[in-house]
């Protein structure tokens, strides 16, 4: 394979990676923890937090804070997993990428 063909192949690969990364960034992920639901975009921006207020009293705030943390972390793990699934195929053997 000549150098020009390899360069074109690398450019096509880069274009596909950027398209898939943009797709992930625009997708919404939902993390849940008991009475808390968190929605984040693929760029890890939290866009919604929902608490089922029928299930909690005011003296359970500390527990609620822990549940929010669990839900957010669940959401972020989903984003990392999808990023690895979609972009990992492009970065095999390249440490530190995705």
Buried (B, 14 or more C-beta within 10 A) or exposed (E): EEEEEEEEEEEEEEEBBEEBBEEBBEBEBBBBBBBBBBBBBBEBEBEEBEBEEEEBEEEEEEEBEEBBEBBBEBBBEBBEEBBEEBBEEBEEEEEEEB
